[in-house]
């Protein structure tokens, strides 16, 4: 029989007492504010096996004998942290306490992890828990490869099982546009499809999400207290847009949806007002489909070569009193940020949005996501911007191989599970003021080489499990040796959840 706590992420405070309670049957009692969550509790705990006696012929007998676990979802206004909770299991009761639905959801995930690591009985424990960081995210690139909405839901469920609460959905890039936009139908008719470079006889691949699918993903995430952050890349990584509407590029094309990976010089023409009319429509659609407060505007890896030669772009530079193409990019960032501000959204940009802003400044509400290293994040935090730390140097890039000798489809660089575990959004050299601007961090699953969703899943776990602990537990209590031991047990849960994950060496040493 397996029964163990081994939570991942580890809980802040845990004590275990002698004793256990059978879980072959359970009743959920909830206070009115947790009514909605009680349905999810029933569904998740049933799947984990807690309510298996629903199908058991002995159910009535168990019931009569009183071997029923009573689960109470109770409001407790005294719990300090909004996402915090307490969980007490003793006698024949499990009491889950929180002051918000989010806190109760995390109490439920801890109980769910316990049930997944148990067979028919769970131990008496007391847990008092809360997260270290507000932003605990993961990014999935669905442009380089398209994955089904069902797979995305599976990833959201797994992320929330690890108490992550942000899903950064990379919806557009050179290799495919995945968002339907009214009045710009070609974005999906043309921009969502490309040649499949694995075949030489002209196979095409791609796809896009219907409005219904997107709404259903957003609702599924919302139920699990995950905010969906859609990303629309501007002004670079635009090949799919240009293939659909060549007039939006500096040269007029012809363009194609890219089959190669990298950085391309064909970007949106900054001198063409039609580009901004299109972006207005795109953001209208984004606001219709994504109720969350954030929209990611990209801003990374945008070469300025075309702008240097384009009369329209040069005219824009002159008309706006700008010095050069670098300032033109910051002009676009300001313009696009304003579009989102007008729509009540908070823009997020990759750390290049800081470049060329010395004169124009970056609007204060722009959240900066540091990826090239931590420097961009540190600089942005000193300028008063909120910051998300996901540096490729620190274990956050989950397209890198797990280990040097692994024959896996990762990029050439290596990020071990230990690297991901040792990652922290806070750096020792940061001042108190800088630290206060760090919202948290995330693991990024770039998918250039992941042609099937199972590969993306395999590359994500268990490194995303490690990142979840960095973001939930915080720096002071982290302990890799303890994590590695718990991971052995946690893998049994991943097995039960039908997750394909990496099984090799965890660290380079
Ligand atoms: Zn131009």
Boltz pocket constraint, residues with backbone or C-beta under 6 A from the ligand:
constraints:
  - pocket:
      binder: B
      contacts: [[A, 249], [A, 250], [A, 268], [A, 269], [A, 270], [A, 271], [A, 272], [A, 306], [A, 307], [A, 310], [A, 311], [A, 312], [A, 313]]
      max_distance: 6.0
